[in-house]
């Protein structure tokens, strides 16, 4: 199963499974380049990684605010 690792702080880790991303209305297009797609409006985006190479909080939110 593919999961995206999200580390909001240095001491905690969170993984979003494919099922969790589907519930949020997001589909992973490319696991290497980290391109996401909104299942409602089909907007694609790539979240910017932080300086410590982790994903920002709420990286799954559609730029068109479909799943906020």
MOHU-V281506 format. One record per residue. PHI is phi as a letter, one per 40 degrees, with the letter a starting at -180 (NA if undefined). Layout:
# MOHU-V281506
PHI
PHI
This chain:
# MOHU-V281506
NA
c
b
b
c
b
b
c
b
c
c
b
b
a
b
b
c
c
c
c
c
c
c
c
g
b
b
c
c
a
c
c
c
f
b
b
b
c
c
c
b
g
c
b
a
b
c
c
c
c
c
c
g
b
c
c
c
f
c
c
c
c
c
c
g
c
b
c
